[in-house]
């Protein structure tokens, strides 16, 4: 969870641009709430797995006790041994329950104290107070432990389903004015943390497999749960051929190495995968086809033959929308240490697909940073539209805006191309990119400030990690934000 927390703060875009702004505080406050829900779901998995493993242990104990009682012909010995085991089991589970409560309360305290240091007291957040989901989660975890101890526990899927219903029942329904604006904003922020979900489900699947193996009558070996790997929670990861590690990851970009075709195929089957880089040239032509946008790179510069077909399919999907739409994918040289960003020293680091039904001006929001001296060009058909100099790019991760001129209707494929200044005495520079957001403007005056007046009509499209579907954009007197397949609207 600590790895999730540190990575998630990079998805608080307004905070990276201006940590003192109201929207930055809203982002961090919602992050605290989402961490409460995520922590609860993971604790629920621990409840179910612990109770299930105790059940396996009890069945084996009963078999052993019966064997001993039969050999000695002593029924009272059997009853005594069974009673002692039940008492010991209950003590173990009560201890686990107490430790679970301590963990949750400790994490809630840490999150609350951090919020206070950052000037956003929970109790002043009204309905959005993160203490509510933390306390609701703690109560639900206690209830599930109590049920498990009494032998009434449910399967993991059922427990989590009940918790999700509880969250849904307590979610806000309707607000007006400033509260409505904040609610809409919070709903957008929630989407940025959805990449936790496949990671958690991967962990659950692995846990189910392990429990099934341990329940096998022929399985007598001891088993210890592996320590969490920091990179499995990242959106960008570097992987060497390791099937077990690859299974736990749910990243967008994978930097791989080696000639293991099965390893590569397992990665491209994941629905979160958008880019696989560093693929051995010998494997490129043998990679099986798929039907979604995905990027492959190898030292040879080759790519599978079906990639261009997939690009055309994606363009067709964009063109079927009823308004301006976009998506992008990363094409970097590598993944930064810790999986915070992707990076390049030269060449195209990202391709941006834009389809316009009406003429529009664009603004790119780039969440990025640099190391040493380098520059970035925004290009279309090898024509430079905007050069971003080294002086304009921060040394620490920040969200920055870059405005482009008016584009006509139709297809536009933009590239972010990196070039560095190489010197004989210094390491070459690097450009680090984490996310891209795209805004369309039908009224050029709106470039001065989005949403300042109702007459300034703007449409923002966000495709976090390039994994969102293109969606419908309408020309109305509201600001509309595309999140996944859903458009969220609110009055300006």
C-alpha positions as CSV (number, residue, x, y, z in Angstrom):
1,X,0.0,0.0,0.0
2,X,2.9,2.4,0.6
3,X,4.0,1.8,-3.0
4,X,0.5,2.5,-4.2
5,X,0.3,5.7,-2.1
6,X,3.5,7.2,-3.4
7,X,2.7,6.3,-7.0
8,X,-0.8,7.7,-6.8
9,X,0.3,11.1,-5.7
10,X,1.8,11.4,-9.2
11,X,-1.7,11.1,-10.6
12,X,-2.9,14.2,-8.7
13,X,-2.2,16.4,-11.7
14,X,-3.4,19.7,-10.2
15,X,-1.2,19.1,-7.1
16,X,1.8,18.7,-9.3
17,X,1.0,22.0,-11.1
18,X,0.1,24.0,-8.0
19,X,0.0,22.1,-4.6
20,X,-1.6,25.1,-2.9
21,X,-4.7,25.2,-5.1
22,X,-8.2,24.1,-4.1
23,X,-8.2,21.4,-6.7
24,X,-4.9,20.1,-5.5
25,X,-6.5,19.7,-2.0
26,X,-9.5,18.1,-3.5
27,X,-7.3,15.6,-5.3
28,X,-5.3,14.7,-2.2
29,X,-8.5,14.4,-0.1
30,X,-10.0,12.0,-2.7
31,X,-6.8,10.1,-2.7
32,X,-7.1,9.5,1.0
33,X,-10.7,8.2,0.5
34,X,-9.6,5.9,-2.3
35,X,-6.8,4.6,-0.2
36,X,-9.3,3.8,2.5
37,X,-11.4,1.8,0.1
38,X,-8.4,0.0,-1.4
39,X,-7.0,-0.8,2.0
40,X,-10.3,-2.3,3.0
41,X,-10.6,-4.5,0.0
42,X,-7.1,-5.9,0.5
43,X,-7.8,-6.5,4.2
44,X,-11.0,-8.3,3.2
45,X,-8.9,-10.6,1.0
46,X,-6.7,-11.3,4.1
47,X,-9.8,-12.2,6.1
48,X,-11.1,-14.7,3.6
49,X,-7.7,-16.3,2.9
50,X,-6.9,-16.6,6.6
51,X,-10.2,-18.2,7.4
52,X,-9.9,-20.5,4.4
53,X,-6.4,-21.6,5.4
54,X,-7.6,-22.3,8.9
55,X,-10.3,-24.5,7.4
56,X,-7.7,-26.5,5.5
57,X,-5.6,-26.8,8.7
58,X,-8.7,-28.0,10.6
59,X,-9.5,-30.7,8.1
60,X,-6.0,-32.0,8.3
61,X,-6.0,-31.9,12.1
62,X,-9.3,-33.8,12.2
63,X,-7.8,-36.5,10.0
64,X,-4.7,-36.7,12.2
65,X,-6.8,-36.8,15.5
66,X,-9.1,-39.5,14.1
67,X,-6.0,-41.7,13.2
68,X,-4.5,-41.3,16.7
69,X,-7.8,-42.0,18.5
70,X,-8.4,-45.1,16.5
71,X,-4.8,-46.4,17.1
72,X,-5.2,-45.8,20.9
73,X,-8.9,-46.6,21.1
74,X,-9.5,-43.5,23.2
75,X,-12.5,-41.4,22.3
76,X,-11.9,-38.9,25.2
77,X,-8.4,-38.2,23.9
78,X,-10.0,-37.4,20.5
79,X,-12.5,-35.0,22.1
80,X,-9.8,-33.3,24.2
81,X,-7.4,-32.8,21.2
82,X,-10.3,-31.4,19.0
83,X,-11.3,-29.0,21.8
84,X,-7.7,-27.8,22.2
85,X,-7.4,-27.2,18.5
86,X,-10.7,-25.2,18.3
87,X,-9.6,-23.0,21.3
88,X,-6.2,-22.4,19.7
89,X,-7.7,-21.6,16.3
90,X,-10.1,-19.1,17.8
91,X,-7.2,-17.4,19.7
92,X,-5.2,-17.2,16.4
93,X,-8.1,-15.6,14.5
94,X,-9.0,-13.2,17.4
95,X,-5.3,-12.1,17.3
96,X,-5.5,-11.7,13.5
97,X,-8.6,-9.6,13.9
98,X,-6.9,-7.4,16.4
99,X,-3.9,-6.9,14.2
100,X,-6.1,-6.0,11.3
101,X,-7.8,-3.3,13.3
102,X,-4.4,-2.0,14.5
103,X,-3.1,-1.8,10.9
104,X,-6.2,0.1,9.6
105,X,-6.2,2.5,12.6
106,X,-2.5,3.2,12.1
107,X,-2.8,3.9,8.4
108,X,-5.9,6.1,9.0
109,X,-3.9,8.1,11.6
110,X,-0.9,8.5,9.2
111,X,-3.2,9.7,6.4
112,X,-5.1,12.1,8.7
113,X,-1.8,13.6,10.1
114,X,-0.4,14.1,6.6
115,X,-3.6,15.9,5.5
116,X,-3.3,18.2,8.5
117,X,0.3,19.0,7.7
118,X,-0.8,19.8,4.1
119,X,-3.5,22.2,5.3
120,X,-6.6,20.2,4.5
121,X,-8.2,19.0,7.7
122,X,-10.5,16.0,7.1
123,X,-13.3,17.4,9.3
124,X,-13.5,20.5,7.1
125,X,-14.2,18.5,4.0
126,X,-17.9,18.0,4.7
127,X,-19.4,15.1,2.8
128,X,-15.9,14.4,1.3
129,X,-14.3,13.7,4.7
130,X,-12.0,10.7,4.2
131,X,-12.6,9.5,7.7
132,X,-16.1,8.3,6.7
133,X,-14.7,5.6,4.3
134,X,-11.9,4.7,6.6
135,X,-14.3,4.1,9.5
136,X,-16.9,2.3,7.3
137,X,-14.2,0.0,6.0
138,X,-12.9,-0.7,9.5
139,X,-16.4,-1.6,10.7
140,X,-16.9,-3.9,7.7
141,X,-13.6,-5.7,8.2
142,X,-14.5,-6.2,11.9
143,X,-17.8,-7.7,10.9
144,X,-16.2,-10.1,8.4
145,X,-13.6,-11.3,10.9
146,X,-16.4,-11.9,13.5
147,X,-18.4,-13.9,11.0
148,X,-15.3,-15.9,10.0
149,X,-14.5,-16.7,13.6
150,X,-18.0,-18.1,14.0
151,X,-17.7,-20.1,10.9
152,X,-20.0,-18.0,8.8
153,X,-17.5,-16.4,6.3
154,X,-18.3,-15.8,2.7
155,X,-16.2,-16.2,-0.5
156,X,-13.9,-13.3,-1.4
157,X,-16.1,-12.3,-4.4
158,X,-19.2,-12.1,-2.2
159,X,-17.5,-10.2,0.6
160,X,-16.1,-7.6,-1.8
161,X,-19.4,-7.4,-3.6
162,X,-21.2,-6.6,-0.3
163,X,-18.6,-3.9,0.5
164,X,-18.9,-2.4,-3.0
165,X,-22.7,-2.1,-2.4
166,X,-22.0,-0.4,0.9
167,X,-19.8,2.1,-0.8
168,X,-22.4,2.7,-3.5
169,X,-25.2,3.3,-1.0
170,X,-23.1,5.9,0.8
171,X,-22.0,7.7,-2.4
172,X,-23.2,11.2,-3.0
173,X,-26.4,11.5,-5.1
174,X,-27.0,15.1,-6.1
175,X,-25.4,18.4,-5.2
176,X,-25.7,21.9,-6.5
177,X,-23.4,24.9,-7.0
178,X,-19.9,24.5,-5.7
179,X,-20.6,21.1,-4.2
180,X,-21.7,19.8,-7.6
181,X,-18.5,21.1,-9.2
182,X,-16.5,19.3,-6.6
183,X,-18.4,16.1,-6.9
184,X,-17.8,16.1,-10.7
185,X,-14.2,16.8,-10.2
186,X,-13.9,14.0,-7.6
187,X,-15.5,11.5,-10.0
188,X,-12.8,12.4,-12.5
189,X,-10.0,11.9,-9.9
190,X,-11.4,8.5,-8.9
191,X,-10.9,7.3,-12.5
192,X,-7.1,7.9,-12.3
193,X,-6.7,5.3,-9.6
194,X,-8.5,2.5,-11.4
195,X,-5.2,1.0,-12.5
196,X,-5.1,-0.4,-8.9
197,X,-8.0,-2.8,-9.7
198,X,-6.3,-5.2,-12.1
199,X,-3.3,-5.4,-9.8
200,X,-5.5,-6.3,-6.9
201,X,-7.4,-8.9,-9.0
202,X,-4.1,-10.4,-10.0
203,X,-3.1,-10.8,-6.4
204,X,-6.4,-12.4,-5.6
205,X,-6.0,-14.9,-8.4
206,X,-2.6,-15.8,-7.2
207,X,-3.9,-16.2,-3.7
208,X,-6.7,-18.5,-4.9
209,X,-4.2,-20.7,-6.8
210,X,-2.0,-20.9,-3.7
211,X,-4.9,-21.9,-1.4
212,X,-6.0,-24.5,-3.8
213,X,-2.6,-26.0,-4.0
214,X,-2.3,-26.1,-0.2
215,X,-5.7,-27.7,0.1
216,X,-4.5,-30.6,-2.1
217,X,-4.1,-33.6,0.1
218,X,-0.7,-34.4,-1.4
219,X,0.7,-30.9,-0.7
220,X,2.6,-31.1,2.6
221,X,5.1,-28.3,2.0
222,X,5.2,-25.1,4.0
223,X,4.3,-21.9,2.2
224,X,5.1,-18.3,3.0
225,X,3.4,-15.4,1.2
226,X,6.0,-13.5,-1.0
227,X,6.9,-9.9,0.0
228,X,5.3,-7.3,-2.3
229,X,7.5,-6.1,-5.1
230,X,7.4,-2.3,-5.4
231,X,7.2,-2.3,-9.2
232,X,4.0,-4.5,-9.5
233,X,1.9,-1.4,-8.5
234,X,3.4,0.8,-11.1
235,X,2.0,1.9,-14.4
236,X,5.4,1.5,-16.1
237,X,7.6,-1.5,-15.2
238,X,10.9,-3.1,-16.3
239,X,10.6,-6.9,-16.4
240,X,13.1,-9.6,-17.0
241,X,11.7,-13.0,-18.0
242,X,9.9,-14.0,-14.8
243,X,6.5,-15.5,-15.3
244,X,5.4,-15.1,-11.6
245,X,6.4,-11.5,-11.5
246,X,4.7,-10.7,-14.8
247,X,1.5,-12.2,-13.6
248,X,1.2,-9.8,-10.7
249,X,1.8,-6.6,-12.8
250,X,-0.9,-4.5,-14.4
251,X,1.1,-1.8,-16.1
252,X,0.6,0.2,-19.2
253,X,4.2,0.1,-20.5
254,X,6.5,-2.9,-20.1
255,X,10.2,-2.7,-20.7
256,X,11.3,-6.4,-21.4
257,X,14.4,-8.2,-22.1
258,X,15.2,-11.7,-23.4
259,X,14.0,-14.3,-25.9
260,X,11.1,-15.8,-24.0
261,X,8.1,-15.7,-26.4
262,X,5.6,-17.0,-23.9
263,X,6.6,-14.3,-21.4
264,X,6.0,-11.6,-24.1
265,X,2.7,-13.2,-25.1
266,X,1.5,-13.3,-21.5
267,X,2.2,-9.5,-21.2
268,X,0.4,-8.5,-24.4
269,X,-2.7,-10.5,-23.3
270,X,-3.3,-8.1,-20.4
271,X,-6.0,-5.6,-21.1
272,X,-4.0,-2.9,-19.5
273,X,-1.0,-3.3,-21.8
274,X,-0.4,-0.5,-24.4
275,X,3.3,-0.6,-25.0
276,X,6.0,-3.3,-24.9
277,X,9.5,-2.1,-25.5
278,X,12.9,-3.7,-25.9
279,X,11.5,-6.8,-27.6
280,X,14.1,-9.2,-29.0
281,X,14.2,-8.7,-32.9
282,X,13.9,-12.5,-33.3
283,X,10.5,-12.5,-31.6
284,X,8.8,-9.7,-33.5
285,X,7.5,-11.6,-36.5
286,X,6.2,-14.5,-34.3
287,X,4.1,-12.4,-31.9
288,X,0.4,-13.4,-32.3
289,X,-2.1,-10.8,-33.6
290,X,-4.4,-8.9,-31.3
291,X,-7.2,-6.3,-32.0
292,X,-6.4,-3.3,-29.9
293,X,-3.9,-0.4,-30.0
294,X,-0.6,-1.6,-28.8
295,X,3.0,-0.5,-29.5
296,X,6.1,-2.8,-29.9
297,X,9.7,-1.7,-30.2
298,X,12.8,-3.7,-30.6
299,X,16.5,-2.8,-31.1
300,X,16.0,-3.6,-34.8
301,X,13.2,-1.0,-35.2
302,X,10.9,-3.8,-36.5
303,X,7.3,-4.2,-35.4
304,X,4.7,-6.9,-36.0
305,X,2.8,-6.6,-39.3
306,X,-0.6,-6.3,-37.6
307,X,0.4,-3.1,-35.7
308,X,-0.5,-0.8,-38.7
309,X,-3.8,-2.6,-39.1
310,X,-4.6,-2.0,-35.4
311,X,-3.8,1.7,-35.8
312,X,-6.3,1.9,-38.6
313,X,-8.9,0.2,-36.5
314,X,-8.3,2.7,-33.8
315,X,-8.7,5.6,-36.3
316,X,-12.0,4.1,-37.4
317,X,-13.3,4.0,-33.8
318,X,-12.3,7.6,-33.3
319,X,-14.2,8.6,-36.5
320,X,-17.3,6.9,-35.4
321,X,-17.6,9.3,-32.5
322,X,-20.0,12.3,-32.9
323,X,-17.4,14.9,-32.0
324,X,-13.8,15.7,-31.4
325,X,-11.9,12.8,-29.8
326,X,-8.4,11.6,-29.1
327,X,-6.1,9.0,-27.7
328,X,-2.4,8.4,-27.4
329,X,0.2,5.7,-26.7
330,X,3.8,5.8,-25.3
331,X,6.7,4.7,-27.5
332,X,9.7,5.4,-25.2
333,X,13.2,4.0,-25.0
334,X,12.8,2.9,-21.4
335,X,11.1,3.0,-18.0
336,X,12.5,5.1,-15.2
337,X,13.8,3.5,-12.0
338,X,10.8,2.9,-9.7
339,X,8.3,3.0,-12.6
340,X,7.4,6.7,-12.2
341,X,7.7,7.7,-15.8
342,X,8.8,6.5,-19.3
343,X,11.9,8.2,-20.8
344,X,13.7,8.8,-24.1
345,X,17.0,10.4,-25.1
346,X,16.0,10.7,-28.7
347,X,13.2,9.9,-31.1
348,X,9.4,9.8,-30.6
349,X,8.3,9.2,-27.1
350,X,4.6,9.3,-27.7
351,X,2.1,9.3,-30.6
352,X,-1.2,11.3,-30.2
353,X,-4.2,10.5,-32.4
354,X,-6.7,13.3,-32.8
355,X,-9.9,13.2,-34.9
356,X,-11.8,16.5,-35.3
357,X,-15.3,16.9,-36.7
358,X,-15.0,20.7,-36.3
359,X,-12.0,23.1,-36.5
360,X,-10.5,23.4,-33.1
361,X,-7.5,24.8,-31.2
362,X,-5.6,22.4,-28.9
363,X,-3.8,22.6,-25.6
364,X,-1.6,19.7,-24.5
365,X,-1.1,19.2,-20.8
366,X,2.1,17.3,-20.3
367,X,3.0,15.7,-17.0
368,X,6.8,15.6,-17.4
369,X,10.3,16.5,-16.3
370,X,13.9,16.4,-17.6
371,X,17.5,15.4,-16.8
372,X,20.2,17.7,-18.1
373,X,19.8,19.6,-21.4
374,X,17.3,18.4,-24.0
375,X,14.3,19.6,-26.0
376,X,11.0,18.3,-27.2
377,X,9.2,18.9,-30.5
378,X,5.5,18.6,-31.1
379,X,5.2,17.5,-34.8
380,X,2.7,16.6,-37.4
381,X,3.9,14.9,-40.6
382,X,7.5,15.8,-39.7
383,X,6.5,19.5,-39.5
384,X,7.4,21.1,-36.1
385,X,4.3,22.8,-34.6
386,X,5.9,23.7,-31.3
387,X,9.4,23.3,-29.8
388,X,9.7,23.0,-26.0
389,X,13.2,24.1,-24.9
390,X,15.1,22.7,-22.0
391,X,14.5,25.8,-20.0
392,X,10.8,25.3,-20.3
393,X,10.8,21.8,-18.9
394,X,11.0,21.4,-15.1
395,X,13.6,19.3,-13.3
396,X,10.9,17.8,-11.0
397,X,7.7,16.2,-12.2
398,X,5.0,18.8,-13.0
399,X,2.0,19.3,-15.2
400,X,2.5,22.0,-17.8
401,X,0.3,23.5,-20.6
402,X,1.3,23.9,-24.2
403,X,-1.0,25.6,-26.7
404,X,-1.2,24.8,-30.4
405,X,-2.7,26.6,-33.3
406,X,-6.0,25.8,-35.0
407,X,-6.5,22.4,-36.6
408,X,-9.0,21.6,-39.4
409,X,-11.4,18.6,-39.4
410,X,-10.1,15.2,-40.0
411,X,-7.2,13.0,-38.8
412,X,-4.2,14.5,-37.0
413,X,-1.4,12.3,-35.7
414,X,1.0,14.2,-33.5
415,X,4.4,13.1,-32.2
416,X,6.4,14.2,-29.2
417,X,10.0,13.9,-30.4
418,X,12.9,14.2,-28.1
419,X,16.4,15.5,-28.9
420,X,19.3,16.0,-26.5
421,X,22.5,18.0,-26.4
422,X,25.4,15.5,-26.2
423,X,28.7,16.6,-24.7
424,X,31.9,14.7,-24.4
425,X,32.1,15.3,-20.6
426,X,28.5,14.8,-19.4
427,X,25.9,12.1,-19.6
428,X,23.2,12.9,-22.3
429,X,20.0,14.4,-21.1
430,X,16.7,12.5,-20.8
431,X,13.1,13.5,-21.1
432,X,10.6,11.8,-18.7
433,X,6.9,11.6,-19.4
434,X,4.1,10.3,-17.2
435,X,0.8,11.4,-18.7
436,X,-0.9,13.5,-21.5
437,X,-4.2,15.4,-21.3
438,X,-5.8,17.1,-24.4
439,X,-8.2,20.0,-24.6
440,X,-10.2,21.2,-27.6
441,X,-11.3,24.8,-28.0
442,X,-13.9,25.9,-30.5
443,X,-13.5,29.5,-29.3
444,X,-10.0,30.9,-29.4
445,X,-10.7,33.3,-26.5
446,X,-11.2,30.4,-24.2
447,X,-7.5,29.7,-24.3
448,X,-7.0,32.6,-21.9
449,X,-8.7,30.7,-19.1
450,X,-10.8,27.6,-19.2
451,X,-14.3,27.8,-17.7
452,X,-13.9,31.4,-16.5
453,X,-17.1,32.5,-18.2
454,X,-20.0,30.6,-19.6
455,X,-19.3,32.1,-23.0
456,X,-15.9,30.5,-23.1
457,X,-16.8,27.0,-24.3
458,X,-14.2,24.3,-23.8
459,X,-14.0,20.6,-24.0
460,X,-11.3,18.6,-22.1
461,X,-10.5,15.1,-23.1
462,X,-8.4,13.0,-20.7
463,X,-6.9,9.6,-21.6
464,X,-4.9,8.6,-18.5
465,X,-2.1,6.3,-19.5
466,X,-3.6,6.1,-23.0
467,X,-5.9,3.3,-21.9
468,X,-9.2,5.1,-22.1
469,X,-11.7,4.5,-24.9
470,X,-12.4,7.4,-27.3
471,X,-15.8,8.9,-26.4
472,X,-18.4,11.3,-27.6
473,X,-17.9,15.0,-27.3
474,X,-20.8,17.5,-27.7
475,X,-20.8,21.2,-28.4
476,X,-22.8,22.6,-25.4
477,X,-22.7,25.4,-22.8
478,X,-20.9,23.2,-20.3
479,X,-17.4,21.9,-19.8
480,X,-17.4,18.2,-20.5
481,X,-14.7,15.8,-19.3
482,X,-14.2,12.4,-20.9
483,X,-13.4,9.7,-18.4
484,X,-13.2,6.2,-19.9
485,X,-16.4,5.7,-21.8
486,X,-18.4,8.2,-19.8
487,X,-18.8,12.0,-20.2
488,X,-19.3,13.9,-17.0
489,X,-20.8,17.4,-17.4
490,X,-21.3,20.3,-15.1
491,X,-22.3,23.9,-15.4
492,X,-19.4,26.4,-15.5
